Amino acid sequence: MQELIKALIKAKAEFNPIQKDGTNPHYKRKYATLDAVLDAVTPALGKHGLVIIQTTEIFESKTVLRTHIFHESGENITSTYPLPEVGDSQKFGAALTYARRYAVCAILSVTADEDNDAEGIATPKKVEQPQNNIRPRKDNQHSLIEPTKQAVIPASIDPKDLRVKEVRTLLNYPLDLVKEWLHSRNVTSPSELDTTKIDELVKTMCLAWADNKFGHANHAVNSYQKHVVDAAVRGVPEMSAIQYWVNHVLEENLVEVGR
């Protein structure tokens, strides 16, 4: 994919600013619609022989969204995003629009949402001592990377909300999709979930980021298990493990492109 990557790098440098032209009436927060995102990136993509095409199809009995970037050389990259099983056509259409916007932003590494702390939209709770979701490291074990210092947690932010925000920010994961995930669990804030569910949400965000960076979905799952989950069990702070994993995956992709 050498020609595609070279063209994409040039195109990204020429993307127009993405206008936040939409407002979420429930959360009073501005965001960029799918049209705004496409308006900002399409001219530069076309100038460098690139085009984005999105399709839906049935994969393993489930509807998925395929997002392709094609280059005039014939090279292409594709990401896959699972769509929710919704019977109501109007709700499915809304979910599809969200998914298309997220998939375009993810594959191009651009941002379409304001960066605020809307995950913690529930009434602030009394802050409890942060709970680690990893087992203590034994004295004779060593982490793969140097642990980072613990961040100072503002009194108004629950540790679970902060955990989700940090991962979301690192991966540039859309806030609207976090809210949709929470809504599907009948909660409005990560602080209402137990640690197991928070682990599930973190994994969902990580694997969504890795979706178009592996040849097979199982490879992404295995890589996440090895570099994040297993590292956490050894005592590596979660954010350090995720940052190391992200860098490792990106480096591996650069090596593949250079071959």
WOJOPE-V339706 format. One line per field, one symbol per residue. ss: DSSP state (2 for helix, 1 for strand, 0 for the rest). A space follows every 50 residues. Layout:
ss=???
This chain:
ss=02222222222200000000011100001110022222222222222001 11111111100111111111100001111111000000222222222222 22222222000010000222000000000000000000000000000000 00000000222222222222200022222222220000022200222222 22222222222220002222222222222222200002222222222222 222222220
